[in-house]
Structures are given as structure tokens and as C-alpha cells.
Amino acid sequence: LSHCWGPPEKRPATTTKANLTQRMERIPFIELPRTFRDAIEITRKLGHRYLRIDSLCIIQDDEQDWAYEAALMAKIYSHAFCMLSALSSNDSSEGLRLEPLDEDSSYMDLMTTSHASPAGGSGIIKSDMDESFIWFRISIHLEAWDIIYGGKSYHDTISPLCTRAWTLQESRLSR
């Protein structure tokens, strides 16, 4: 999950030396910020059991753990099934918004079922609304954008997430 932490007063749930034992046992869903809960729901709907949230997976006040985990980042991102990014959220309380930022054709609306398809895929595209499906919006690359705007990404100018240096490696290393 790629997300903005936001200001100190909105700092998301983290793992520290003090709460590591508790975090290893369980993390109450209700105590997680909206962005984390949304990401967990989407991950489950896609048929996957695991979600990496760095603020929870890295012991934040342990330099040795940070060094170890940082060395694994390329492998983690390049082997991920997908990267969920809270592009329009200023902090982890705002969620993975599904509202479009514009009505541009650079988005594609998809729905996925929470059950694997017979062919082994994790979801299908469907056009009618059903509670067993989840809507999500993906950004697609358009060559025309590069030609008109000189290669500058649309998200670079509007997304709070794209102002964070850490997200550069997340976006570049993800497949």
C-alpha cells in the first residue's frame, strides 16, 4: 500500500519496539485508519491474503529493521501482485477514494468479484452493480498525454502521494 502519512496528529498505525509483540498477535481492524481498512477490503476482494503496509511491517523506531527492510524493497515491489495507491488522500484517514478526480478517459472503471474465476484469474470485468463486486478505478497510460504535456504525469501535479520521495521507488519498482 502506498499512502501519505499526513501530519503528526494524523499519523497512521505503526509498529514500534513497544508494540511489536501485540502487533505480531493481532491488529484490531477497527483501530486501523480508513485507508488501511479500504486496502484490506480490496485485497480480500481480489482474492489475496497478504497486504504490505510499511508503517506496520517495518519497526519504525528500529534502525536495524529499517536497514534490513529497505534492502528488500526492490524485491518486494517487483514481486507484488499489484500496488494499491491512495493517490488523492492527504493522510491515512481519508481512504482509497473511488471518486474520480476528473472525467478524463485516462481512467478505467473495473469491478472484481471476491471469488476467483474458473480460469484461475482473480476477478472479472462486469458492468452491472452487485454487492458481491467491488468497484475500483485504475489509471491507464495514454501516449497522447505525453505528447501534449511533454511526458509530465497527470498525477505528479494533483496527487498528494506524488509529493513524497518514498513513493518514487514504489512506483518505479512495481511491475
N, C-alpha and C positions, 0 to 999 in steps of 0.2 A: 504494500500500500504506500503510495506516495501522497503526502499531505503536508500542509503547513501546520506547525505547532501553534502559531499565534503568539500573542503577548504572554508574559509570565503568569498573569492572573487566569489565563485560559489554557495553561499548559496541560497537555493530554496525560492520560495514564501512562506511567513509565515503570520500568523495572529498575530497582536500585539494590545495593547490597542489603539494605534494611528490610526490603520486602521480597527478596528473591525466593525464600522458602515458600512464602504464601503464593507467589506467582507461579511457582512450579506445581502447586497443588491445584489451584483453580483461580480464575479471574471472573468474578461475577459479571455477567453480561450487562446488567442494569447499571453497573458502575463505569462502563465504557462510554466514551463520548460518541455522539451520533455518527460521525464519520467512520469510526471503528465498527459500530453496530451495522451500519449500511454495508460496509465492506465484507463483514462476516456473512450477512444475508446473501449478498451477491455471490460470494464464494460458494456457499452451500447450494444456491440455485444453479450454479454452473456445474455442480456435481463433484466439487473438490472438498477435501477435508482440512487442508492446511492453508494458512494465510500468514505471510510475514509482515509484521508491523515492527519496524526498527525500534521504536520507542519502548516496545515491550520485549523484543527479542534480544536487544543489546542492554547490558547492565550499564546504565547511564553514568554512574559515578565510579566506574572501574576502568582505568586507562588500559589495563592489560586486555580486558574483554573487548574494548573498543578497537584496539590494535588488531586483535585476532579476527573480529568480525569484519573490519574494514578490508582486510586482506582477502576475504571471501566474497566481497560484493560483486565482482565481475562474474564469478561462477553463479552466484545466487540469481542475479538479474538475467543472465543469459540462459539459464535453465528454467526460468519461471514459465508457467502456462500462459499467464497474462499479467499485465501491470495495471492495477486499478489506481487512478489518479484523481484526487479531489481538486480538479483544476479551478473551480470557481469558489472554493471555500477559503476564507481568510484564516480559519483555525479549525481544530478538530471537532468543535461543537456544531458546525454548520452542515455536516453530512456530505455525502456524494450526491450532489444535486442532479436531478434529472431534467430540470427545466433548461431549455435551450438558451444560449446567450444571444443567439440570432436565429434567423430562419434560413441561413445560408445553406447551399447544397453541399457544404463540406462536412455535413453530419449524416449519419445513417442510423435510423432507429431500428433496434432489434429487440426481440423478446426471446427468452430462453426458458425451457421447462426445467423443473428441478429433477427430472428423470433423464437418464442417458438414453439417447436414441438407439434403436436396434443395430444400427451400423457401427456403434461404438463411439459416436460423437457425443459431446456434452450438451448439445442444445440444437434447436431448430429455429428458423425464422418463421414467424406466424403473424398474421395480420389482424385477427380479432382478439378482443380483450377477454382474458380468462384469469381467475385468481391463482391458478397454478403456474402462471407465467410471470416473469419479471421483465419490465422494460428497462433497457439501458441504451445509452446514446454513445456511439463511438465517433471519433473524429477520423476522417479519411483525408488522405493527402491529394491535393489537386495540383497538377502541373501549372494550370492557369494562374494559381495564386503566386507561384514562384516567378512567373513571367511578369505579372502585374506589379508585385511588391518586392521584386529583387531578392527573392529567397527568404525574406524575413517571415517567420512563422506568425500566423494569426494569434496563437496562444501566447507568444512572447510579449505581446502588447496588452493583453487583457487578463491574464491569469496570475493570481497572487502566487500560485505554486511555482510559476516560472521565474519568480524573483529570488528563489532560494538556490544557492550554489550546489547543495547536495543533490538536488533533483536533476542536475545536468548529467551526472553519472547514471542515475536511474533511467533516464530517457535514452541515453546513448548506449547503455549496456544491455537494455532489454531487447529481446528479439522481436 
